[in-house]
Amino acid sequence: MLWTPDTESGGWTIPGRLAGGDVIEFGADHAGQTVRWYGILDSYDAIEWLTIQGPYLEPGAAYQDAQLLLGQLRYALVLRARTTCRRRGGPVHRR
């Protein structure tokens, strides 16, 4: 999917079909050659901003780090759920 320039505000229009951990390809023409690099979508607001980790020279390296990032996010969600789940006045449930 190609991003389109935002002619009103400058920059680019953020596509609505993005998700954390997506590998994004960048490219530019430099000295008559096309240069490519890759990044990982870290977080974003579909209207105003996004943050990308990188650059990575190869898409495979970006994908591997994206899997680590997604694993950390999943793990953090489980930990947060376990520390906030309580019975009526009882202790935190731990397995």
Backbone as CSV, one residue per row, in Angstrom:
resi,resn,N_x,N_y,N_z,CA_x,CA_y,CA_z,C_x,C_y,C_z
1,MET,0.852,-1.155,0.000,0.000,0.000,0.000,0.909,1.231,0.000
2,LEU,0.628,2.160,-0.851,1.397,3.402,-0.909,0.674,4.484,-0.118
3,TRP,1.450,5.278,0.596,0.880,6.386,1.347,0.769,7.584,0.415
4,THR,-0.234,8.416,0.655,-0.429,9.597,-0.181,-0.036,10.846,0.592
5,PRO,0.532,11.824,-0.114,0.883,13.082,0.561,-0.357,13.795,1.081
6,ASP,-0.224,14.437,2.233,-1.298,15.253,2.796,-1.055,16.681,2.321
7,THR,-1.794,17.101,1.322,-1.548,18.412,0.712,-1.977,19.573,1.600
8,GLU,-2.870,19.332,2.563,-3.320,20.414,3.442,-2.350,20.666,4.591
9,SER,-1.929,19.607,5.275,-1.109,19.752,6.482,0.361,19.457,6.254
10,GLY,0.697,18.908,5.100,2.066,18.460,4.871,2.225,17.050,5.415
11,GLY,3.309,16.420,5.114,3.534,15.050,5.569,2.757,14.068,4.715
12,TRP,2.312,12.993,5.342,1.637,11.915,4.636,0.330,11.572,5.336
13,THR,-0.624,11.061,4.581,-1.870,10.578,5.144,-1.636,9.180,5.688
14,ILE,-1.929,8.965,6.959,-1.716,7.663,7.588,-2.842,6.725,7.168
15,PRO,-2.506,5.586,6.544,-3.559,4.642,6.146,-4.302,4.091,7.363
16,GLY,-5.566,3.799,7.217,-6.364,3.290,8.314,-6.117,1.826,8.631
17,ARG,-5.415,1.113,7.762,-5.220,-0.319,7.965,-3.851,-0.640,8.557
18,LEU,-3.359,0.139,9.456,-2.083,-0.130,10.109,-2.312,-0.768,11.468
19,ALA,-1.287,-1.463,11.938,-1.348,-2.058,13.278,0.051,-2.067,13.862
20,GLY,0.129,-2.024,15.171,1.420,-2.114,15.842,2.154,-3.370,15.408
21,GLY,3.444,-3.234,15.115,4.249,-4.363,14.672,4.339,-4.498,13.164
22,ASP,3.585,-3.683,12.412,3.699,-3.730,10.955,5.102,-3.309,10.531
23,VAL,5.641,-3.973,9.514,6.925,-3.590,8.935,6.626,-2.611,7.804
24,ILE,7.261,-1.446,7.867,7.043,-0.379,6.893,8.291,-0.254,6.034
25,GLU,8.110,-0.200,4.713,9.231,-0.016,3.790,9.316,1.451,3.386
26,PHE,10.515,1.993,3.428,10.772,3.359,2.980,11.691,3.293,1.772
27,GLY,11.644,4.299,0.949,12.526,4.333,-0.199,12.773,5.755,-0.644
28,ALA,13.910,5.943,-1.307,14.258,7.258,-1.831,15.209,7.064,-3.005
29,ASP,15.176,8.010,-3.919,16.158,8.015,-4.990,17.316,8.891,-4.554
30,HIS,18.524,8.307,-4.558,19.707,9.036,-4.106,20.845,8.739,-5.071
31,ALA,21.364,9.771,-5.697,22.482,9.649,-6.637,22.178,8.625,-7.730
32,GLY,20.939,8.652,-8.228,20.565,7.769,-9.319,20.252,6.340,-8.915
33,GLN,20.268,6.030,-7.629,19.939,4.689,-7.162,18.772,4.767,-6.169
34,THR,17.973,3.719,-6.184,16.897,3.627,-5.216,17.449,3.019,-3.935
35,VAL,17.231,3.699,-2.831,17.676,3.231,-1.521,16.436,2.832,-0.731
36,ARG,16.491,1.665,-0.093,15.363,1.193,0.703,15.818,0.872,2.119
37,TRP,14.919,1.117,3.062,15.141,0.729,4.445,13.778,0.443,5.059
38,TYR,13.795,-0.148,6.247,12.562,-0.658,6.843,12.445,-0.201,8.287
39,GLY,11.229,-0.132,8.789,10.979,0.219,10.175,9.798,-0.577,10.694
40,ILE,9.613,-0.533,12.009,8.504,-1.223,12.664,7.557,-0.172,13.223
41,LEU,6.289,-0.300,12.916,5.291,0.601,13.488,5.165,0.296,14.978
42,ASP,5.539,1.263,15.792,5.551,1.088,17.240,4.205,1.479,17.842
43,SER,3.727,2.666,17.513,2.442,3.144,18.011,1.951,4.249,17.070
44,TYR,0.645,4.491,17.097,0.120,5.534,16.223,-1.278,5.964,16.629
45,ASP,-1.627,7.136,16.163,-2.974,7.675,16.216,-3.353,7.837,14.749
46,ALA,-4.408,7.236,14.308,-4.744,7.184,12.885,-4.972,8.552,12.252
47,ILE,-4.988,9.594,13.043,-5.250,10.914,12.487,-4.008,11.795,12.437
48,GLU,-3.173,11.774,13.491,-2.137,12.790,13.594,-0.689,12.316,13.600
49,TRP,-0.361,11.175,14.179,1.046,10.846,14.387,1.274,9.342,14.404
50,LEU,2.530,8.957,14.248,2.940,7.579,14.451,4.418,7.564,14.819
51,THR,4.846,6.495,15.475,6.260,6.317,15.786,6.714,5.004,15.175
52,ILE,7.910,5.038,14.631,8.476,3.878,13.957,9.864,3.620,14.506
53,GLN,10.153,2.356,14.815,11.495,1.954,15.246,12.297,1.570,14.014
54,GLY,13.571,1.866,14.042,14.437,1.486,12.923,15.545,2.496,12.789
55,PRO,16.230,2.532,11.719,15.999,1.806,10.473,16.633,0.407,10.491
56,TYR,16.085,-0.464,9.654,16.608,-1.801,9.422,16.984,-1.900,7.946
57,LEU,18.088,-2.556,7.669,18.522,-2.700,6.281,17.732,-3.771,5.539
58,GLU,17.241,-4.771,6.259,16.523,-5.884,5.643,15.140,-6.036,6.284
59,PRO,14.129,-6.397,5.504,12.789,-6.574,6.080,12.729,-7.725,7.087
60,GLY,13.543,-8.757,6.890,13.540,-9.891,7.821,13.975,-9.493,9.219
61,ALA,14.977,-8.621,9.304,15.447,-8.146,10.613,14.361,-7.308,11.295
62,ALA,13.659,-6.489,10.516,12.564,-5.696,11.077,11.444,-6.615,11.559
63,TYR,11.142,-7.639,10.782,10.083,-8.578,11.155,10.424,-9.302,12.458
64,GLN,11.675,-9.738,12.602,12.077,-10.427,13.838,11.906,-9.529,15.055
65,ASP,12.345,-8.277,14.950,12.179,-7.351,16.073,10.703,-7.029,16.314
66,ALA,9.903,-6.993,15.246,8.464,-6.750,15.403,7.830,-7.876,16.208
67,GLN,8.254,-9.118,15.967,7.715,-10.239,16.727,8.082,-10.123,18.200
68,LEU,9.301,-9.663,18.490,9.697,-9.447,19.887,8.853,-8.347,20.525
69,LEU,8.649,-7.262,19.793,7.838,-6.150,20.294,6.418,-6.620,20.589
70,LEU,5.824,-7.370,19.667,4.459,-7.853,19.875,4.387,-8.822,21.045
71,GLY,5.412,-9.661,21.199,5.448,-10.579,22.334,5.521,-9.836,23.650
72,GLN,6.315,-8.770,23.704,6.420,-7.971,24.925,5.095,-7.303,25.246
73,LEU,4.401,-6.810,24.219,3.107,-6.169,24.449,2.093,-7.176,24.972
74,ARG,2.073,-8.365,24.393,1.139,-9.395,24.866,1.437,-9.769,26.311
75,TYR,2.717,-9.920,26.632,3.127,-10.296,27.983,2.749,-9.198,28.978
76,ALA,2.959,-7.945,28.587,2.635,-6.819,29.467,1.129,-6.766,29.737
77,LEU,0.310,-7.074,28.727,-1.139,-7.058,28.930,-1.565,-8.131,29.925
78,VAL,-0.948,-9.299,29.866,-1.270,-10.373,30.808,-0.864,-9.972,32.213
79,LEU,0.323,-9.414,32.368,0.777,-8.985,33.693,-0.121,-7.909,34.271
80,ARG,-0.511,-6.957,33.447,-1.379,-5.880,33.915,-2.727,-6.447,34.342
81,ALA,-3.266,-7.398,33.587,-4.550,-8.000,33.938,-4.456,-8.768,35.249
82,ARG,-3.361,-9.458,35.474,-3.216,-10.244,36.701,-3.055,-9.357,37.931
83,THR,-2.453,-8.218,37.788,-2.252,-7.364,38.958,-3.478,-6.531,39.288
84,THR,-4.435,-6.452,38.366,-5.630,-5.653,38.643,-6.860,-6.515,38.905
85,CYS,-6.761,-7.820,38.706,-7.895,-8.720,38.920,-7.971,-9.092,40.410
86,ARG,-9.014,-8.691,41.067,-9.184,-8.982,42.493,-10.594,-9.496,42.757
87,ARG,-10.691,-10.369,43.735,-12.022,-10.740,44.203,-12.446,-9.685,45.206
88,ARG,-13.652,-9.735,45.593,-14.154,-8.721,46.542,-13.279,-8.633,47.769
89,GLY,-12.447,-7.650,47.781,-11.609,-7.418,48.951,-10.503,-8.439,49.148
90,GLY,-10.408,-9.405,48.272,-9.418,-10.458,48.427,-8.088,-10.089,47.796
91,PRO,-7.117,-10.974,47.916,-5.788,-10.711,47.372,-5.774,-10.831,45.844
92,VAL,-4.710,-10.347,45.264,-4.508,-10.473,43.827,-4.327,-11.945,43.505
93,HIS,-4.967,-12.403,42.436,-4.842,-13.803,42.023,-3.526,-14.009,41.274
94,ARG,-2.774,-14.957,41.696,-1.539,-15.307,40.999,-1.543,-16.796,40.745
95,ARG,-1.051,-17.188,39.600,-0.983,-18.615,39.271,0.423,-19.124,39.394
